[in-house]
Amino acid sequence: MASLTHSVRRFLRGGTGVLVFLVAGEVLGRIGLVDRGYLPPSSAVLARTAGLVADAGFRQDVAATLEVWAAGLLIALLIAVPGGLLLGSLPVVNSAVRVLVEFLRPIPAVALIPLVILIVADQRQMQRDLAAYAALWPILLNTIYAVGDVDPGTRDMARSFGLSGPAILARIALPSAAPFIATGTRVASAIALVVTVSTELIAGGGEHGIGIFVLNASADAGHADVVFAAAAIAGLLGYAIDLALRTVERRVFRWHFQRLAVPA
């Protein structure tokens, strides 16, 4: 009951914030303080959003973006989780590559677009690789820290029972690190979506995608409501993905959140 009450209060606070934002946008658009060609009223954006959701062509753009996003996130997981387990369990190797990791991690993925265009000819592959690059770091670092935080006594006990290094990683380190890997994946999913849409918008050249749609819509004057509507849908997608992953995370790792005394 307490958890339900907490969820309802959180929902009401969030809904109030959204309502205030929409009302402010409606007022600014109606009083003419800002040209409607640049800032249309919230009602116009919402109406256009509903139209885009019902449009089969735009749904194809959304599907194309989500396909690239999912592929990039999967590649990041396949690289970051084994890499994090290795680096977290071998401090010497971790120290050797730490400078390289800290050098590459702050580089924005969108800043690499000109370079990747020269290396990768296929547009969708380029978007997927950049999304994977951006999503790699939160998962990798969370995995490294989680594995390094495993109780040394538990490791020693496992060795005393004859477990090998790989067995300790698979049966002790990985389950212990799993909640942190899930959190890193949730953070990385939002980053991968932002990079996917940004790459479509900056690089262009593709046939479908939310960024491609926004790029084409912004080329014509007077279509600000379409641009805002597409951006709103991208934001809703990000929110829905985060909510879904958060729900799965708290259901699967309920024991972890109970230990931290965090409401599930």
C-alpha positions in Angstrom: 0.0 0.0 0.0 2.8 2.4 0.9 4.5 1.6 -2.4 1.3 2.2 -4.3 0.7 5.6 -2.6 4.3 6.6 -3.4 3.8 5.7 -7.1 0.5 7.7 -7.2 2.1 10.7 -5.7 5.0 10.6 -8.0 2.7 10.2 -11.0 0.6 13.2 -9.9 3.7 15.4 -9.4 4.9 14.4 -12.9 1.5 15.0 -14.4 1.3 18.5 -12.8 4.6 19.4 -14.2 3.6 18.4 -17.7 0.3 20.2 -17.4 2.0 23.5 -16.3 4.4 23.1 -19.2 1.6 22.6 -21.8 -0.4 25.5 -20.4 2.6 27.8 -20.6 3.2 26.8 -24.2 -0.4 27.4 -25.0 -0.4 30.9 -23.4 2.8 31.9 -25.1 1.5 30.7 -28.5 -1.8 32.4 -28.1 -0.8 35.9 -26.9 1.6 36.4 -29.8 4.7 37.0 -27.6 6.5 34.6 -29.9 5.7 34.1 -33.6 3.5 31.1 -34.1 5.7 30.1 -37.0 8.5 29.4 -34.4 6.5 28.5 -31.3 3.0 27.1 -32.1 0.5 26.7 -29.2 0.5 23.4 -27.3 -2.9 22.5 -28.7 -1.6 22.7 -32.2 1.4 20.6 -31.4 -0.8 18.0 -29.6 -3.2 17.8 -32.6 -0.3 17.3 -35.0 1.2 14.7 -32.7 -2.0 12.7 -32.8 -2.0 13.0 -36.6 1.6 11.7 -36.8 0.8 8.7 -34.6 -2.0 7.8 -37.0 0.2 8.3 -40.1 1.6 5.0 -41.5 4.5 6.8 -43.1 5.7 8.3 -39.8 5.2 5.0 -38.0 7.7 3.6 -40.5 10.1 6.3 -39.6 9.7 5.4 -35.9 10.2 1.7 -36.6 13.4 2.5 -38.5 14.8 4.6 -35.7 13.9 1.9 -33.1 15.5 -0.8 -35.2 18.8 1.0 -35.3 18.6 2.0 -31.6 17.9 -1.7 -30.6 20.8 -3.0 -32.7 23.2 -0.4 -31.3 22.2 -1.1 -27.7 22.6 -4.8 -28.3 26.1 -4.4 -29.7 27.0 -2.2 -26.7 25.8 -4.9 -24.3 27.7 -7.7 -26.1 30.9 -5.7 -25.8 30.5 -3.9 -22.5 29.3 -6.7 -20.2 32.2 -9.2 -21.0 34.6 -6.3 -21.1 33.4 -5.0 -17.8 33.6 -8.4 -16.2 37.2 -8.8 -17.5 38.4 -5.4 -16.4 36.6 -5.5 -13.1 38.1 -8.8 -12.1 41.7 -8.0 -13.3 42.8 -4.8 -11.7 46.1 -4.8 -13.5 44.4 -4.9 -16.9 41.9 -2.3 -15.7 44.8 0.1 -14.7 46.5 -0.5 -18.1 43.4 0.6 -20.2 42.0 3.1 -17.8 43.6 6.1 -19.5 42.3 5.0 -22.9 38.8 4.5 -21.5 38.8 7.9 -19.8 40.1 9.5 -23.1 37.5 7.9 -25.3 34.5 8.2 -23.0 34.0 12.0 -23.1 34.1 12.2 -26.9 30.5 12.9 -28.1 29.3 10.3 -30.6 28.0 13.0 -32.9 31.4 14.6 -33.1 32.6 11.4 -34.8 30.0 11.5 -37.6 32.4 13.1 -40.2 35.0 10.4 -39.5 32.6 7.5 -39.4 31.0 8.7 -42.7 34.5 8.2 -44.4 34.9 4.7 -42.9 31.4 3.3 -43.1 29.5 3.7 -46.3 26.1 2.4 -45.2 23.9 5.0 -43.5 22.1 2.6 -41.1 25.4 0.9 -40.2 26.9 4.2 -39.3 24.0 5.1 -37.1 24.1 1.8 -35.4 27.8 2.0 -34.8 27.6 5.5 -33.3 24.7 4.5 -31.1 26.7 1.4 -29.9 29.7 3.6 -29.2 27.7 6.1 -27.1 25.8 3.4 -25.2 28.9 1.4 -24.5 30.4 3.6 -21.7 27.6 3.6 -19.0 27.2 -0.2 -19.2 31.0 -0.8 -19.2 31.7 1.5 -16.2 28.8 0.2 -14.2 29.9 -3.4 -14.8 33.5 -2.6 -13.9 32.6 -0.9 -10.6 30.0 -3.6 -9.7 32.4 -6.5 -10.3 35.1 -4.7 -8.3 32.7 -4.2 -5.5 32.0 -7.9 -5.0 32.8 -9.0 -1.5 36.4 -10.4 -1.5 35.4 -12.9 1.2 32.8 -14.4 -1.1 35.4 -14.8 -3.8 37.8 -16.5 -1.4 35.1 -18.8 -0.2 34.3 -19.8 -3.8 38.0 -20.5 -4.5 38.1 -22.7 -1.3 35.3 -24.8 -2.8 37.4 -25.3 -6.0 35.6 -22.9 -8.3 37.8 -21.6 -11.2 38.1 -17.9 -12.2 35.6 -18.2 -15.0 33.2 -20.0 -12.8 33.5 -17.3 -10.1 32.7 -14.7 -12.7 29.7 -16.5 -14.0 28.2 -17.7 -10.7 29.2 -14.9 -8.3 30.4 -11.7 -10.0 27.8 -11.6 -12.8 24.7 -12.2 -10.6 26.1 -9.6 -8.1 26.7 -7.1 -10.9 23.5 -7.7 -12.8 21.4 -4.9 -11.1 24.1 -2.4 -11.9 24.4 -3.7 -15.4 20.6 -3.2 -15.7 20.9 0.4 -14.5 23.7 1.1 -16.9 21.6 -0.4 -19.7 18.7 1.8 -18.8 20.9 4.9 -18.9 22.6 3.8 -22.1 19.2 3.2 -23.8 18.3 6.9 -23.6 21.8 7.9 -24.8 21.5 5.5 -27.8 18.1 6.9 -28.8 19.4 10.5 -28.6 22.5 9.6 -30.7 20.4 7.7 -33.2 18.0 10.6 -33.8 20.8 13.1 -33.8 22.8 11.1 -36.4 19.8 10.9 -38.6 19.3 14.6 -38.3 22.9 15.7 -38.8 24.1 13.2 -41.3 20.9 12.8 -43.3 21.1 10.6 -46.3 18.7 7.9 -45.1 15.1 7.1 -46.3 13.4 6.6 -42.9 13.9 7.7 -39.3 12.6 10.3 -36.9 15.6 12.5 -37.5 15.1 12.3 -41.3 11.5 13.2 -40.9 12.4 16.3 -38.7 15.1 17.3 -41.2 12.6 17.2 -44.1 9.9 18.9 -42.2 12.1 21.8 -41.0 13.1 22.5 -44.6 9.6 24.1 -45.2 8.6 27.2 -43.4 5.5 27.1 -41.3 5.9 23.5 -40.2 7.2 24.2 -36.7 4.2 22.3 -35.3 5.3 19.2 -37.2 8.9 19.5 -35.9 7.7 19.9 -32.3 5.3 17.0 -32.7 8.0 14.7 -34.0 10.3 15.8 -31.2 7.5 15.2 -28.7 7.0 11.6 -30.0 10.8 11.0 -29.7 10.6 12.2 -26.1 7.6 9.9 -25.4 9.5 7.0 -26.9 12.4 7.7 -24.6 10.2 7.9 -21.6 8.3 4.7 -22.5 11.6 2.8 -23.0 12.9 4.1 -19.7 9.7 3.2 -17.8 9.6 -0.3 -19.3 13.2 -1.0 -18.4 12.8 0.5 -14.9 9.7 -1.7 -14.4 11.6 -4.8 -15.5 14.6 -3.9 -13.4 12.6 -3.5 -10.2 10.7 -6.7 -10.8 13.7 -8.9 -11.7 16.0 -7.4 -9.0 13.4 -6.7 -6.3 15.8 -8.2 -3.7 18.4 -5.5 -4.6 16.0 -2.6 -4.1 14.7 -4.1 -0.9 18.2 -4.2 0.4 18.7 -0.6 -0.5 15.3 0.3 1.1 14.1 1.8 -2.2 10.3 1.5 -2.9 9.8 -1.0 -5.8 
